[in-house]
């Protein structure tokens, strides 16, 4: 099983690298292509990405439950990398046009948005399959091993989040934007075959992965709709708390925050460092959660983690109410530091909440469907954040978005704390 877990990690690393690199580069490219749009272009990209994931995630989740694991994961990888390559092609074409040709640039930017949104569905589908359903099938009933594998999968994602922004910024600076996007496209296309090979080798190594998912083996349709099934879950409050954390601009991965920091005069290298540092502090969670779960129930680990996140965000945001407008670089760097430190709590909570749902989903054969709806709810919250950014597209209004984000995290904390004091799961690790 250790070999199969390693192969799963390799496959996930390749997929995550392509996704993380492009997600950082796209905000900078949109600002370069449409400099007069402020944060509106970045918000539009976020809206398109989140909106399509909101609509498609439940259907992708049902596919994960009812069809061959390798076929579904391979199709999602193909959609992710293929449409990132098309998005890069649109960006390349736009960058080759004269700056005065605004209409053609806007049309190609729209193509970039559309292709990028479809790539986001592929990325979400591959993650749903290989980080939710595959690990549970691989670990069987061993909750301790599942905790460790979940933490390792998250560490791969966060490691890519450390390196990919710096690599993307370096490539954009050294090669220039047109050649850099061609390089991004080539890397995405080239990684498709090794990703599928690694998953196929993992399936051959562990017989449990070769068996069809439980829902497919049952061979019958479920009477409940995906949404009704999701709403009936005993751990709905934990899922809702996790979703509310997406209703934020206070994130190292937020396109809005990336665009705002660049507009406010923070150097691109510092923005890349900010994103990488946030992932580095998040890596601490992948070590802390397995250690803490040996001594504390996961419910308690989640309670501590989300409170830790809220405390650091409050420390970063509230002083901005007393700072002049526009904020100084010092106050912006203080905010960046607080957001970075909050990431340990965020990802520790994510790991705990994910496993609570993996172990507590009812019926157990509906994990893909429930996870798909959860992805849709998270996308809806993320979409609301981008919609707010579109309504307040002037960077000078960004402080209001930060205060609203802090309120959303506080609400998530309150919901989860109430749930954690009342919920009792029968599984001993939780």
N, C-alpha and C positions, 0 to 999 in steps of 0.2 A: 504494500500500500504506500510506503514511503516514496517509491519510485513514481507511482501514479500521481501522488500529491505534488512531487517535484515537477512532473510534466505539466500538470494543471497550472502550476505557478509560472512556468516558462510561457505557456500559451497566453495566460492573462497578462504577463509582463509585456509581451509584444503588442497585444491589442491596446493596452493602456498607454504605452509609449506614443503610439500614433495619435490616440485621442487627446492626450494631455498636451502634446506638442502643438497640435492644430488649435486646440481651444485657447491657448495663450496667444498664438500668432494671429488668430482671426480678429481679435479686438484691435490690435495694432494696425492690421491691414485695413480694416474698415475706417479707422480714424485717418489713415493715409489716403484712402480712396475718396472719402467724402468728408473733407476737413470742415466744411461749413455746417454739418449736421449735428455737431456737438455729440452728446451721448445717444441721440435718437437712433442712429444706425446700429449701434451696439445693442440698444434695447430691442430693436426690431429683430435682430438675430436671435437674441434670447427668447423673445416671444415665439418666433417661428420654431425654434428648437423645442421649447417646453410644450408648445401647443400640439405639435405632432406627437411627441412622446405621451402627452396626456391622452390623446385619442387612440394611440396604437398599443400602449403597454398592456392593457388587459388582454387583447387578442394575442400578443406575443406570449404572455404568461400561459394562456391556454395551450398554445402550441408546445411550450416547454413541458407541460403536464402530459400531453397526449401523443407526442411523436418522438421519434428516435433522438436521443440526446445529441449525438454527433451531427446529425443532419441539421437540426435546429441551430446549434452553435455555429456550424460552418456557414449556414445561410446568413446569420447575423453578422459574422465576421466579413463576409463578402459585401454585404450592404454597407457596413461601416467603412471599410477601406475603399471600396469602389466609389462611393459618393464623396468621401474626402478628396479623392483624386480629381473628381469632376469639379468640386468646389475650388480646388487649387487651380484647375485649368481656367475657371472663370476669373479668379483673382489675377492670374498671370495675364490674361487677355486685357483686363481692365487696367492693370499697371502699365501696359505697353501703349495705352492710349494717351494722347495729350491731356493735360490737366484741364484744359478749356472745354474738352468734349464731355461735359457733365452728364448729358442724357445717356450716352452710351455707357459711361462709367456706372451710372445708377442702374441701368438695365443689367449689366454684368454683376453688379453688387447684389441685385435681386436674385440672380441665378446662384450666386455664391450662398445666399441665405437659404434658398430652397434645397440645394444639394447638401448643405451643412446640416439642415434639419433632418433630412432622411438619414444621413450618416449618424446623427445622434440617436435615432431609433435603433439602428443596427448596434451601436455601442451599448445602449441600454439593454437590448435583448441579449447580447453576448454576456454582459455582466450578470443579468438576471439568471441565465442558465448556468454559467460556470462559477459564480460565487454564491449561489443559493441552492440550486437543485443538485448539481454535481457534488459539492462537498458533503451534503447530507447522505447521498447515496454512497459516497466513498467511505464515510466514517460509520455508517450504520447507526447503532445505538450508543456509540461511545461519545458521550457529550464532552468529555475532557479533550479528546482528540479533535472534535469538531471546533471547540473553542480555539485550539492552537492553529488549526488550518484556517479558520476565519481570520484570525489575527495575522497570519502569514500572507493571506490574500490581500488584506488591507495594507500590510506593509509594502507589498509590491506596488500597489496603487500609489501610496504616498512617496515611495522612493522615486517613482517615475515623475510624480508631481514636483519633487525637489530638482531633478536633473533636467526634465523636459523644458521648463520655461527658460532656464539659463541657456540651454542648447538652442532653443528657438530664437531667443534674443541675439545670441552670438551669430547664428546663421543669417538672420535678417540684417545684421550690421556688417558682417564680413562679405557675404555674397551679394548683398542687395536684395530687395524684396522680390523682384521677378525670378531670379535664379533660386532663391530660397524656397519659394512655393513649389517650384519644379522638384526640388530635392525632397520636400515634404510628401509630394505626390508619389515619387518613386519609392520612398521608404514604406509608405502605406501599402502599395501594390506588392512590394517584395516580401512583406511580412505575412501575407495571407497563407501561403503554402506551409511554412514552418508552424504556424499556429494550429492549422488543421492536423498536421502530422503529430504534433505533441498530444492533442486531444485523442486522436486515434490510438496512439501508443498507450496512453493512460487507460483507455477503455479495454484494450487487449490485455493489459496487466492485471486488471481487477475485474473478476466476473460480475460483480454487482453492478458495475457501470455498463456492462453489455446487455443486462436485462432491461426491458422497456420500463419507463416510468410507471408508477403504481396506477395512475388513472388510465393509461393506455392498456395496461394488463387487465384492468377491470372490464374494459370494453363497453362501457355504457356512458351515456350523456348524463350530466348532472342537471337536476331540475332547477337549481338556483342559478340566478344570473351571477356573473363575477362580482358585481357590486354588492348584491345581497349576501353572497358568501363572505365577502370582506367585512361587511358590517356586522356579521354574526360571530366574528372571531372573539374569543375570550380576552385576547391581548390587543383589542382595538385601541385602547387608550395609549399603549406604548407605541403603536404604529402611528397614531395621530400626533403624538409628541415628536416623533422623528420627522414626520412630514412638515410640521410647523417650523422646524429648523431650516427648511429650504426657503421660507418666506423671509429672506434676508438679503441685504447687500453687504453685510459684514462678513465677508468670506474672501480668503485669498484666491479662490477660483472664480469669483464673481467678475463677469465681463464689465459690469457697471463700475465696480470698485477699481478695476484695472484702468478703465477709461478715465475715471475721475482723478485718480492719482497722477496719471500722465498729464491730464489737463492742468492740475494744480501745480505742476512743475517738478514733481518727483522724477528723478532720472529713470530712464527705462531699466538700467542695470539694477537700480534699487527696487523697482517694482518686481523684476524677475527674482531678486534676492528675497523679497517679501514673500512671494509665492513659494519659493523653495524652503524658506525658513518655517513657514506654516506647515508644510508637509513634514519637515524634520521634527517639529514638536509633536505632530500627529503620530510619528513613528513611535514615540514614547508610549502611546496608548497600546500599540500592538505588543509591547513588552509588559505593560502594567496590567492589562486585563487578564491574561492567563495567570499571572501571579496572584492578583486580587481574587480571582474566581476560585482559587484553592482554599481561601479563607472566608470569603463572603459570598452570599447568593448573588447571582447576576442582577437580580432586582435592585439590590443595594449598590452594586457597582454602577449601575445606570443612574441611580439617585445621586451618588457622589459626583459622577462625571458631568451630568447636565448642570448641576449647581456650580461646579468649578468653571464651566464655560460661561455661564451667565455672569459670574462675579468678574471675570476678566473683561468681558465685553462692556460691562458697566463702568469699569475703571477706565477703559479707553474712550468711550463715547461721551460720558457725562461732562468731562472737562471741556469738551468742545463747545458746550453751551456758554462757557465763560470766555472763550477765546474770540478774538476779533474775526471779522469776515472780510476777505477770505482768510482761511486759517494759515498760520505760519507753517513752514516746513517742520519746525520742532513739534508742533501739536499733531501734524500729520504722521510724523515718525512715531510719536507716542501712541497714536491710534493703531498704527501698523504693528507695533510691538505687542499691544494688548490683544489684537486679533490673532497674532501668531501664537501667543501663549494660550489663548482660549482653545486652540485646535486640539490640544491633548484631551481636554474634556469632551469636545465634539466627537472625536473618533472613538474614544473609549465608550461613549454612549452609543454610537453607531454599532460597534461590535456587539455590545450587550443587547441592544434592542433587536438586532438582526438574529441573534441566536435564540432569544426569547420567542420570536416569531417562528423560526425554523422548528423549534421543539414543540411549540404550543399550537400550531396551525391545526384546525379541525375542519374536515378530515385531513389526515396526513398526506393523502394523495393530491391535495389541492394546493400544495406549496407554490407551484409556478403561477397558478391563477391568482392566488392571494398576493403574491409578490408583484405580479404584474399590475394589479389594481393599486397596490402600495406605490409602485413607481409612477403610476398615473396621478395619484394624489400628491406625491412629492413634486411632480412636474407642474401640477396646477398651482401649488404654492410658489414655486419658482417663477411661473408665468405671471402671477400677481405681482411679484417683486419687479419683474421687467416691465409690466404694464404701468406700475407706479413710476418707474424710471422714464418711461416714454411720456407720461403725463407731466413729469417734472424733469424734462430733458436738459434744462440748464444746469450745468455743474454746480452753480451757486446754490441750488436747492437741495444738494445731496445730503445736507445735514438732517433734513426732515426724513429722508429715507433711512438714515442711520438710526434715528430715534424710533421710527416705526419697527425697524428690524429688532432693536433691543426689546421692544414690547412683545414681539412675536416669540422671542426666545424665553422671555419671562413667562408667557402664557404656557409654552411647552413645558417649562420646568414645573409650573403649578399642576398641570394635568398629570404629568408623570409621577410627581411626588404623591399625589392623591391616589393614583392607581397602585403605586408600589407598596403603599401601606395597607391596601385592602386585598390585593391579588395574591393568591397562594397557588403556585404551580406544583403538581405532583412530582415533576422531574427534579431529582435532588440537586443537580448543579445550578438550577435556577432559583 
